[in-house]
């Protein structure tokens, strides 16, 4: 997980796989199994610490 620097909105975080893939369909079983809980847990931490009106999870 990394903070985004650049044209993205303030407070944007990126969660990416350790190995480069072009599409989620290319993730191996281990990475796939880790992604869902990681996204959920990250959103929970952001909600708890920052109390945002909305927490978005997006893919590009």
The first five atom37 places (N, CA, C, CB, O) and aatype in JSON, in Angstrom:
{
  "aatype": [20, 20, 20, 20, 20, 20, 20, 20, 20, 20, 20, 20, 20, 20, 20, 20, 20, 20, 20, 20, 20, 20, 20, 20, 20, 20, 20, 20, 20, 20, 20, 20, 20, 20, 20, 20, 20, 20, 20, 20, 20, 20, 20, 20, 20, 20, 20, 20, 20, 20, 20, 20, 20, 20, 20, 20, 20, 20, 20, 20],
  "atom_mask": [
    [1, 1, 1, 1, 1],
    [1, 1, 1, 1, 1],
    [1, 1, 1, 1, 1],
    [1, 1, 1, 1, 1],
    [1, 1, 1, 1, 1],
    [1, 1, 1, 1, 1],
    [1, 1, 1, 1, 1],
    [1, 1, 1, 1, 1],
    [1, 1, 1, 1, 1],
    [1, 1, 1, 1, 1],
    [1, 1, 1, 1, 1],
    [1, 1, 1, 1, 1],
    [1, 1, 1, 1, 1],
    [1, 1, 1, 1, 1],
    [1, 1, 1, 1, 1],
    [1, 1, 1, 1, 1],
    [1, 1, 1, 1, 1],
    [1, 1, 1, 1, 1],
    [1, 1, 1, 1, 1],
    [1, 1, 1, 1, 1],
    [1, 1, 1, 1, 1],
    [1, 1, 1, 1, 1],
    [1, 1, 1, 1, 1],
    [1, 1, 1, 1, 1],
    [1, 1, 1, 1, 1],
    [1, 1, 1, 1, 1],
    [1, 1, 1, 1, 1],
    [1, 1, 1, 1, 1],
    [1, 1, 1, 1, 1],
    [1, 1, 1, 1, 1],
    [1, 1, 1, 1, 1],
    [1, 1, 1, 1, 1],
    [1, 1, 1, 1, 1],
    [1, 1, 1, 1, 1],
    [1, 1, 1, 1, 1],
    [1, 1, 1, 1, 1],
    [1, 1, 1, 1, 1],
    [1, 1, 1, 1, 1],
    [1, 1, 1, 1, 1],
    [1, 1, 1, 1, 1],
    [1, 1, 1, 1, 1],
    [1, 1, 1, 1, 1],
    [1, 1, 1, 1, 1],
    [1, 1, 1, 1, 1],
    [1, 1, 1, 1, 1],
    [1, 1, 1, 1, 1],
    [1, 1, 1, 1, 1],
    [1, 1, 1, 1, 1],
    [1, 1, 1, 1, 1],
    [1, 1, 1, 1, 1],
    [1, 1, 1, 1, 1],
    [1, 1, 1, 1, 1],
    [1, 1, 1, 1, 1],
    [1, 1, 1, 1, 1],
    [1, 1, 1, 1, 1],
    [1, 1, 1, 1, 1],
    [1, 1, 1, 1, 1],
    [1, 1, 1, 1, 1],
    [1, 1, 1, 1, 1],
    [1, 1, 1, 1, 1]
  ],
  "atom_positions": [
    [[0.84, -1.16, 0.0], [0.0, 0.0, 0.0], [0.89, 1.22, 0.0], [-0.96, 0.0, 1.2], [1.89, 1.27, 0.72]],
    [[0.53, 2.22, -0.81], [1.3, 3.46, -0.91], [0.35, 4.64, -1.01], [2.25, 3.42, -2.12], [-0.75, 4.52, -1.53]],
    [[0.81, 5.78, -0.49], [0.1, 7.03, -0.73], [0.35, 7.42, -2.18], [0.55, 8.17, 0.26], [1.43, 7.14, -2.72]],
    [[-0.61, 8.05, -2.8], [-0.47, 8.5, -4.18], [0.06, 9.93, -4.17], [-1.81, 8.41, -4.94], [-0.42, 10.77, -3.42]],
    [[1.03, 10.19, -5.0], [1.56, 11.53, -5.19], [1.27, 11.91, -6.64], [3.1, 11.62, -4.86], [1.62, 11.17, -7.56]],
    [[0.65, 13.04, -6.84], [0.34, 13.47, -8.19], [-1.09, 13.95, -8.32], [0.59, 12.34, -9.16], [-1.63, 14.54, -7.39]],
    [[-1.71, 13.71, -9.47], [-3.02, 14.31, -9.76], [-4.2, 13.64, -9.05], [-3.26, 14.26, -11.22], [-5.33, 14.11, -9.19]],
    [[-3.98, 12.59, -8.29], [-5.09, 11.93, -7.59], [-5.52, 12.79, -6.4], [-4.67, 10.51, -7.12], [-4.78, 13.68, -5.96]],
    [[-6.71, 12.52, -5.9], [-7.24, 13.29, -4.77], [-6.4, 13.09, -3.52], [-8.69, 12.88, -4.5], [-5.8, 12.03, -3.32]],
    [[-6.36, 14.1, -2.68], [-5.66, 14.03, -1.41], [-6.19, 12.86, -0.59], [-5.8, 15.36, -0.63], [-7.4, 12.67, -0.49]],
    [[-5.29, 12.07, -0.03], [-5.7, 10.95, 0.8], [-5.86, 9.65, 0.04], [-6.96, 11.26, 1.47], [-6.28, 8.65, 0.62]],
    [[-5.54, 9.64, -1.24], [-5.68, 8.43, -2.05], [-4.58, 7.43, -1.7], [-5.64, 8.77, -3.55], [-3.41, 7.8, -1.6]],
    [[-4.96, 6.18, -1.51], [-4.02, 5.09, -1.28], [-4.11, 4.12, -2.44], [-4.31, 4.36, 0.07], [-5.18, 3.95, -3.04]],
    [[-3.0, 3.49, -2.76], [-2.99, 2.45, -3.79], [-2.55, 1.15, -3.15], [-2.06, 2.83, -4.99], [-1.54, 1.1, -2.44]],
    [[-3.3, 0.1, -3.41], [-2.92, -1.25, -2.99], [-2.65, -2.02, -4.27], [-4.04, -1.96, -2.11], [-3.53, -2.16, -5.13]],
    [[-1.44, -2.52, -4.39], [-1.07, -3.24, -5.6], [-0.39, -4.56, -5.26], [-0.16, -2.39, -6.47], [0.15, -4.72, -4.16]],
    [[-0.4, -5.49, -6.18], [0.26, -6.77, -5.94], [1.78, -6.61, -5.9], [-0.13, -7.78, -7.02], [2.33, -5.67, -6.46]],
    [[2.44, -7.53, -5.24], [3.91, -7.49, -5.17], [4.53, -7.68, -6.54], [4.44, -8.58, -4.22], [5.51, -7.02, -6.89]],
    [[3.95, -8.56, -7.32], [4.42, -8.82, -8.68], [3.54, -8.03, -9.66], [4.39, -10.35, -9.02], [2.32, -7.97, -9.48]],
    [[4.14, -7.44, -10.67], [3.39, -6.66, -11.66], [2.46, -7.56, -12.46], [4.34, -5.92, -12.59], [2.86, -8.61, -12.97]],
    [[1.22, -7.14, -12.58], [0.25, -7.77, -13.48], [-0.47, -6.67, -14.22], [-0.75, -8.7, -12.7], [-0.59, -5.55, -13.72]],
    [[-0.96, -6.98, -15.41], [-1.69, -6.01, -16.2], [-3.17, -6.02, -15.82], [-1.52, -6.3, -17.7], [-3.85, -5.0, -15.95]],
    [[-3.67, -7.16, -15.37], [-5.09, -7.3, -15.03], [-5.25, -8.2, -13.8], [-5.87, -7.89, -16.23], [-4.42, -9.06, -13.54]],
    [[-6.31, -7.98, -13.07], [-6.59, -8.81, -11.9], [-6.71, -10.28, -12.29], [-7.88, -8.34, -11.21], [-6.38, -11.16, -11.49]],
    [[-7.17, -10.55, -13.49], [-7.29, -11.93, -13.96], [-5.95, -12.66, -13.96], [-7.89, -11.96, -15.36], [-5.92, -13.89, -13.99]],
    [[-4.85, -11.92, -13.93], [-3.52, -12.53, -13.94], [-3.0, -12.86, -12.54], [-2.55, -11.62, -14.63], [-1.94, -13.49, -12.42]],
    [[-3.71, -12.46, -11.49], [-3.24, -12.74, -10.13], [-3.23, -14.24, -9.86], [-4.12, -12.02, -9.09], [-4.12, -14.96, -10.32]],
    [[-2.22, -14.7, -9.12], [-2.21, -16.11, -8.74], [-3.18, -16.3, -7.57], [-0.77, -16.58, -8.35], [-3.72, -15.33, -7.04]],
    [[-3.4, -17.55, -7.19], [-4.39, -17.87, -6.15], [-4.07, -17.22, -4.81], [-4.48, -19.37, -5.98], [-4.98, -16.77, -4.11]],
    [[-2.8, -17.16, -4.46], [-2.41, -16.56, -3.18], [-2.73, -15.07, -3.17], [-0.92, -16.79, -2.91], [-3.32, -14.58, -2.21]],
    [[-2.33, -14.36, -4.2], [-2.59, -12.92, -4.29], [-4.1, -12.65, -4.32], [-1.91, -12.32, -5.54], [-4.57, -11.69, -3.71]],
    [[-4.83, -13.47, -5.02], [-6.28, -13.31, -5.09], [-6.92, -13.47, -3.72], [-6.88, -14.33, -6.07], [-7.79, -12.69, -3.34]],
    [[-6.47, -14.48, -2.97], [-7.02, -14.73, -1.64], [-6.68, -13.61, -0.66], [-6.5, -16.05, -1.1], [-7.43, -13.36, 0.28]],
    [[-5.56, -12.93, -0.86], [-5.13, -11.84, 0.02], [-5.81, -10.51, -0.3], [-3.63, -11.68, -0.06], [-5.98, -9.68, 0.58]],
    [[-6.19, -10.31, -1.55], [-6.67, -8.99, -1.99], [-7.98, -8.58, -1.31], [-6.86, -8.99, -3.48], [-8.07, -7.46, -0.82]],
    [[-8.97, -9.43, -1.28], [-10.27, -9.07, -0.7], [-10.16, -8.65, 0.75], [-11.22, -10.23, -0.82], [-10.6, -7.55, 1.1]],
    [[-9.6, -9.5, 1.61], [-9.45, -9.1, 3.02], [-8.59, -7.85, 3.2], [-8.86, -10.24, 3.82], [-8.86, -7.04, 4.09]],
    [[-7.56, -7.69, 2.38], [-6.71, -6.5, 2.49], [-7.5, -5.24, 2.16], [-5.49, -6.62, 1.56], [-7.38, -4.24, 2.87]],
    [[-8.29, -5.27, 1.1], [-9.12, -4.11, 0.76], [-10.12, -3.8, 1.87], [-9.87, -4.36, -0.56], [-10.29, -2.65, 2.25]],
    [[-10.77, -4.84, 2.38], [-11.75, -4.67, 3.46], [-11.09, -4.07, 4.71], [-12.42, -6.02, 3.8], [-11.6, -3.11, 5.28]],
    [[-9.97, -4.66, 5.12], [-9.3, -4.19, 6.33], [-8.79, -2.77, 6.18], [-8.14, -5.13, 6.68], [-8.86, -1.98, 7.13]],
    [[-8.27, -2.43, 5.01], [-7.8, -1.07, 4.76], [-8.95, -0.09, 4.84], [-7.11, -0.98, 3.39], [-8.81, 0.98, 5.44]],
    [[-10.08, -0.42, 4.23], [-11.25, 0.45, 4.28], [-11.73, 0.64, 5.72], [-12.39, -0.11, 3.42], [-12.14, 1.73, 6.09]],
    [[-11.68, -0.41, 6.52], [-12.08, -0.3, 7.93], [-11.16, 0.62, 8.71], [-12.1, -1.69, 8.59], [-11.62, 1.42, 9.53]],
    [[-9.86, 0.53, 8.46], [-8.91, 1.41, 9.15], [-9.14, 2.86, 8.74], [-7.45, 0.99, 8.84], [-9.16, 3.74, 9.59]],
    [[-9.31, 3.1, 7.45], [-9.57, 4.46, 6.98], [-10.85, 4.99, 7.62], [-9.67, 4.5, 5.43], [-10.87, 6.13, 8.1]],
    [[-11.91, 4.19, 7.63], [-13.17, 4.62, 8.24], [-13.0, 4.94, 9.72], [-14.24, 3.54, 8.07], [-13.53, 5.94, 10.21]],
    [[-12.26, 4.11, 10.43], [-12.07, 4.3, 11.87], [-11.24, 5.54, 12.17], [-11.4, 3.08, 12.48], [-11.59, 6.32, 13.05]],
    [[-10.14, 5.72, 11.45], [-9.23, 6.83, 11.73], [-9.71, 8.17, 11.2], [-7.89, 6.53, 11.17], [-9.54, 9.2, 11.85]],
    [[-10.31, 8.15, 10.02], [-10.62, 9.41, 9.34], [-12.1, 9.78, 9.35], [-10.15, 9.33, 7.93], [-12.45, 10.94, 9.12]],
    [[-12.96, 8.82, 9.61], [-14.41, 9.05, 9.59], [-14.88, 9.76, 8.32], [-14.82, 9.87, 10.82], [-15.6, 10.76, 8.4]],
    [[-14.47, 9.26, 7.13], [-14.89, 9.92, 5.9], [-16.38, 9.7, 5.65], [-14.07, 9.41, 4.7], [-16.98, 8.76, 6.17]],
    [[-16.95, 10.56, 4.85], [-18.35, 10.38, 4.46], [-18.5, 9.12, 3.6], [-18.86, 11.64, 3.68], [-19.51, 8.42, 3.68]],
    [[-17.5, 8.85, 2.79], [-17.52, 7.68, 1.91], [-16.1, 7.2, 1.68], [-18.21, 8.01, 0.55], [-15.18, 8.01, 1.54]],
    [[-15.9, 5.89, 1.65], [-14.63, 5.3, 1.28], [-14.85, 4.54, -0.03], [-14.06, 4.36, 2.41], [-15.69, 3.64, -0.08]],
    [[-14.1, 4.88, -1.06], [-14.27, 4.26, -2.38], [-13.16, 3.24, -2.6], [-14.26, 5.34, -3.5], [-12.02, 3.44, -2.19]],
    [[-13.5, 2.15, -3.25], [-12.53, 1.17, -3.71], [-12.74, 1.07, -5.23], [-12.71, -0.26, -2.99], [-13.82, 0.73, -5.69]],
    [[-11.7, 1.39, -5.99], [-11.78, 1.45, -7.45], [-10.65, 0.66, -8.08], [-11.74, 2.91, -7.93], [-9.62, 0.4, -7.45]],
    [[-10.84, 0.28, -9.33], [-9.78, -0.36, -10.12], [-9.58, 0.43, -11.39], [-10.13, -1.85, -10.45], [-10.54, 0.95, -11.98]],
    [[-8.3, 0.52, -11.82], [-8.01, 1.16, -13.1], [-7.32, 0.18, -13.99], [-7.17, 2.41, -12.93], [-6.98, 0.51, -15.12]]
  ]
}
